[in-house]
Amino acid sequence: MRQSRGALLPPVPAVRLRRGALYGALRAAVLDGVLAPGERLPSTRQAAADYGVSRGMLEEIFAQLTEEGFFQRAVGRGTFVASTVSRLSAAAQSKETRRFSPVPSRRGHAMAAIAACREPAVPRPFNAGIADTSEFPWKIWLRLQARAARELGRAGLDFADPRGLSNLRSAIAHYLAQFRGIHCHPRQVIVFNSAQQALHLLALLLLNPGDAVWIEDPCYLGARAAFQLAGAAIAAVPVDHEGMRVDIAVRRSPRARIAYVTPSHQYPTGVALSLDRRIALIEWAARNNAWIVEDDYDGEFRYQGQPLTALYSLDSHARVLYIGTLNKSMFVSLRVAYAVVPEEIVEPLANIRTQMDGFTPAVRQMAMSLFLDEGHFSSHLRRMRALYGAKRAALIEGLAPLAAAGWTWSSNPAGMHLLMSHERGDYVRAVAASSSLELALLRSYRVARARGDGLFLRFGALDAASLHGGIAALVAAASKVRP
Ligand SMILES: Cc1ncc(COP(=O)(O)O)c(C=O)c1O
C-alpha cells in the first residue's frame, strides 16, 4: 500500500485473519498511536485486498470502529482516524502506566525493599554463598532423573503429596539419623522447595500478629523477613562468641513464641552456639511452650572433627523445629529442603503449602531420594567437605597478614562463608568502598547499632582463580586504607 492510498494498516498473521482479530488489531493500532489521530485510512476495498479478506468484512469492521468513535467518515473524502482519539489514547496510556507503576502496600513495600535474598547469576568474589557445582556428579544425576521419571510413570505428572514424596521423606529421616544424630519418623519430615519456604510457612502457622520472635542479631535476612511478614514483633538478641545471648533474650522478651537460631554456624558471624546456651534455650522453650526454629542450613560442612550435633537431638521436650536444605549441599537450583516437626503440625503445614505453590515436583523428589538411598549424597558431601575446607583454609591463610591490623574472624571451622570483623566500623566501610569486590557489610545484617563492623565473605562457589584473585584484591584494599 502506498501512503496516498491511506495509512499503512498493521500486519495481522494470516491465520488470525478473522473478523474479531482484525477488528482488535485496528483498534489497538489506534489506541497505541500506530494509526495517528486524523490519519487517512485506505478504502475498505483496498484494505480488503491487502489483507486478502472480503470487502464485506472490512465494511463491517470500519462501521463498528466508526460507531465506537475510533474512526470518522467524511462523505466523499474517505475514512480517518478520529481526532478525539488522541485524548482517549492518552487516557488509556496513563491508565496503563498507573497499572504498572509499583504502588505497593506498606507490607509489599517493606518486603520488596529486602533484596538480600537475591543472589547474583554468576558467583563473584565475595558474593558466592552457593554450592560449587564443579564436582557435582552430573552423569549420575542425569541417570537418576531419568530413572525417577520412569519409576513414577505418568503419576509423576499429576499432583504430588504436599507433605513430600514418601520415598524422600524416608530417605531424609534415614540420612538425618546417620549423619546429624536426629532420630525422627519419616511422618515428621515435610518437604519444601527451600528453607526459606519452610520459614515462611512455620511463621504463618505458629504466630499471631504481634507475637514476639527472638532472632539473632545479626541475622539471616530471609528469616527476619519471614517473621516480619507473619506480623511478628521482632526481638533482636545480641550474638557473641558463643552465639545468641539467651540470658538477655529471656530478660527482655520471656514470652516470645519462637526463637530462631542457626546453632551449627551462626549466620553471618560463623560462631557455634555453646552447649550451655543450647540447654538454656531448650529449657526456656519447654517452660514457656515456645518453639525453637533451628535453621541448619550448612550443618554438613564442618572441616575438623564431626559435624556438631543438632539442637534437635538435645531436646526431649519436642520444642525444636528443625530445618535443613539440600540447596546448599547439592546445588542451588535443586529447590528441595525439609523440616522435621511434631507429626501433629505436618498436615496443617501441608494445607498451607497447598494455598501457595502446592508441592515440590515429584520427579525431582524421586531423583533426590534415589541419590540419597544409593549413597551418592554421602560421597558427594565428603568431596564437598574437602573442597570447601580447602577454600576456607586458603582464605584464612591469605588473610593472615591482616590480623596484625586488627582484623579477626571466627575459628569455627565450618560453612561456605567467613566474616572478618574489625572494631573500627568506619575503617571497614572505607575498605569496602575502596574495593571493586562485592563485599557485604556486617551491619546490613544487624538490627541494633553496634561498635565495629565486618566484611561478609561468601566463597562457596568461587573457583581457585577467582578465590585467589579475590583474596589478593581484598588484602590490597585493606592495606591501602589506614585503620
Ligand atoms: C541461614 C540460612 N538459612 C536458609 C537459607 C536458604 O536456604 P534455601 O535456599 O533452601 O532457602 C540460607 C541460604 O543462604 C541461609 O544462609
The ligand as a MOL file (V3000), in Angstrom:
LIG
                    3D

  0  0  0     0  0            999 V3000
M  V30 BEGIN CTAB
M  V30 COUNTS 16 16 0 0 0
M  V30 BEGIN ATOM
M  V30 1 C 20.8460 -19.1040 57.3190 0
M  V30 2 C 20.2080 -19.5430 56.0370 0
M  V30 3 N 19.0110 -20.1340 56.0740 0
M  V30 4 C 18.3910 -20.5160 54.9600 0
M  V30 5 C 18.9680 -20.3270 53.7210 0
M  V30 6 C 18.1960 -20.6210 52.4910 0
M  V30 7 O 18.2660 -21.8780 52.0110 0
M  V30 8 P 17.2520 -22.1880 50.8020 0
M  V30 9 O 17.9860 -21.8170 49.5380 0
M  V30 10 O 16.9530 -23.6210 50.8970 0
M  V30 11 O 16.0640 -21.3140 51.0220 0
M  V30 12 C 20.2060 -19.7440 53.6250 0
M  V30 13 C 20.7840 -19.5060 52.3050 0
M  V30 14 O 21.8080 -18.8960 52.1500 0
M  V30 15 C 20.8360 -19.3410 54.7940 0
M  V30 16 O 22.0220 -18.7390 54.7460 0
M  V30 END ATOM
M  V30 BEGIN BOND
M  V30 1 1 1 2
M  V30 2 1 2 3
M  V30 3 2 2 15
M  V30 4 2 3 4
M  V30 5 1 4 5
M  V30 6 1 5 6
M  V30 7 2 5 12
M  V30 8 1 6 7
M  V30 9 1 7 8
M  V30 10 2 8 9
M  V30 11 1 8 10
M  V30 12 1 8 11
M  V30 13 1 12 13
M  V30 14 1 12 15
M  V30 15 2 13 14
M  V30 16 1 15 16
M  V30 END BOND
M  V30 END CTAB
M  END
